[in-house]
Amino acid sequence: MDEIIEVSVPRIQEIIDAFDASEFSTADVLREYSGGFYSNVGTPAHYSFNAQFGKLLQRNCESLRITENRNNVSIKDDNGHKTSTSFWRKFT
């Protein structure tokens, strides 16, 4: 049986609202939400928490008042490993 990990959309909204910049990345939100951003090396996207978190942002973009600007942007995680992220912009 699969389990579900709950994620608080209101908490995500608070994090996004607290960003000074109008543009931010999924990695930025994850860093604030969970205390760090670490890539899921060797994990298929279907099982990757980071990828699923990005999909959650996409599914809730209207209620979060954000739009995806760029996707699949190469960055490094907090351990220096290469990974990718999306960048978002707050609605004006």
N, C-alpha and C positions, 0 to 999 in steps of 0.2 A: 504494500500500500504506500502510495506517495504521500508525503507530508507537505504542508504549506507553511511558508514563512511569511508572517504578516509584515507589511510595510505601511507606515502611516503617511498617507497623502497629505493630511494637514501639516505634518512635520516637514515634509518636503517643501510645501508652500512657504512655511516660515523660513526655511533655509534659503530658498530662492529670493524671497522678499528681502532678506538681510544682505544679499550681495549688492555691493555698490555699483559694480559694472552692469551694463545691460546685457552683455554677452558672458556666458559661462559654459562650462562643459559638464557632461555627465560625470566625469571624474571629479570635478569640483563639488558637485552635489553629493556623490558617494563619500568623498573625503570628509565632508561635514556630517553626513548622516551616520557613518560608521567609524570615524576616527582615523581613516587612512584610505588610500586607494592602491590596491594591489591587483595586478593582472591575474587572470585565471589561466596560467600557462598550461597548454595542452588540454584544455577543457573545451569540448564542443559548445558552441553558442547556446544550444538548447539547455545545457546544464550550467552555464556560466551565470553566476549571480549578477555580475556586471552587465552582461548582455540583457538579462531579464529586467534589470533595473532600468536600462535604457528604453526597453520596450514599454515599461510601465510609464516612463515620462512621455513617450509617444502616445500611448493610449489616453493619457490624462492631460495632454497639452492644452486643450480648451479650458478645463477647470483650473489648471496651473497658470494659465495666461502666458504660455510660452510657445515659440515656434522653433523648429529645428533649422538652423542656418547651414551647417556643414556636417557631414557625417564621415566616418572612417578616416578621421584625422590622426596621423601618427603622433604619439606622445610616449613619454616614459612614466611608469608607475612610481610609487614612492620608494621602491627598491631598485630603480634604474632599469627595469625590464621594459622592452619595447611592447607597446600595445596600441590600441586605437580608441578614440572616443568621438562623440558627437558634440557639437557646439550649439547652444540654444540662445535665443534672444527673448527678453521679456516683451510682452505686448506693450505698446506705448499708448 
